[in-house]
Amino acid sequence: MTGLKFLGLTALATMATHSSPSLAGPNLAGSMNAQTVAHAVSARLPRTQVSKVDCAKVPGICEVQAGSNIFYVDPSARYLIVGRVYDMETRQDITAARLLEINPDLLLGGAASVRGANEDAAYAPQARTGPAPSTAQAPAQKVSLAGLPASGAIEWGGTGPHVTVFSDFHCGYCRMLHQTLKAMGVRVSERPISVLGTRAISDAVICAEDRVSAVDKAYSDQDVPKRACDTSGLDANERFAGVHGFSGTPVIVREDGAILLGFRPREFLEAWLKGGA
């Protein structure tokens, strides 16, 4: 599809083979309206409560909202796509924007997931690395960053309040936070962690001659030239994140060690940086 790219793609699978043959078939591609697609998805995933289907936003695929989750299907509703849709012309993470529209307080570190009420695990792939949510350690509420090496951070921003951000360069909310903090003039210590399999990109950024420019390139999906250097600082970031239960991104740490999980709008961040709860 021209102008579109899928990142954080975790599944492209044929949906339930026991479904009625009449719901699938190349002769239906491009001809099904949203109501028909909703019916087909419900038939294939009977335990997923479909809230809304939009087949007009992105050419060639239909966006399916199930509660506070988003996934995609082809017009025949045969193929299930779990991941993020990026508009490469506008540099917009369409999936992140929709998820934030559905729930402004949504904390999403990985790709959108298919998770209907009691839905089969086969249709709920996880983009995050590490233990499953049922066994994952609860995130810390306050931390000390004193033991982290300076080599694992990229320093950028203005002269305002200082924050440390644990981020992933393929995380749409991290990109939105990056833009928001830049507009606010906040001083940022960015510590990349690989939640979505982006360690190679983090290595390239941390080894770049101009790290600040490399961060901007990484968030814009531009290539960052690879150079060899000491990346043990990134290893320290990963260990720190694991110990403190940071299984998603972004994670924002204030100067006093207080933690904020996920993206928040500018007004919220300004109040929080002043000491708000």
HELIX and SHEET records of a PDB file:
HELIX    1   1 PRO A   21  LEU A   23  5                                   3    
HELIX    2   2 PRO A   26  LEU A   28  5                                   3    
HELIX    3   3 ALA A   34  ARG A   44  1                                  11    
HELIX    4   4 ILE A   94  ILE A  102  1                                   9    
HELIX    5   5 ALA A  121  TYR A  123  5                                   3    
HELIX    6   6 ALA A  150  GLY A  152  5                                   3    
HELIX    7   7 GLY A  172  MET A  184  1                                  13    
HELIX    8   8 ARG A  199  ILE A  206  1                                   8    
HELIX    9   9 ARG A  211  TYR A  219  1                                   9    
HELIX   10  10 SER A  232  VAL A  243  1                                  12    
HELIX   11  11 ARG A  266  LEU A  273  1                                   8    
SHEET    1   A 5 LEU A   4  THR A  14  0                                        
SHEET    2   A 5 TYR A  79  ASP A  87 -1                                        
SHEET    3   A 5 ASN A  69  VAL A  73 -1                                        
SHEET    4   A 5 CYS A  62  ALA A  66 -1                                        
SHEET    5   A 5 LYS A  52  ASP A  54 -1                                        
SHEET    1   B 3 LEU A   4  THR A  14  0                                        
SHEET    2   B 3 TYR A  79  ASP A  87 -1                                        
SHEET    3   B 3 GLN A  92  ASP A  93 -1                                        
SHEET    1   C 5 ILE A 154  GLY A 157  0                                        
SHEET    2   C 5 ARG A 187  PRO A 192 -1                                        
SHEET    3   C 5 HIS A 162  SER A 167  1                                        
SHEET    4   C 5 VAL A 251  ARG A 254 -1                                        
SHEET    5   C 5 ILE A 259  LEU A 261 -1                                        
END                                                                             
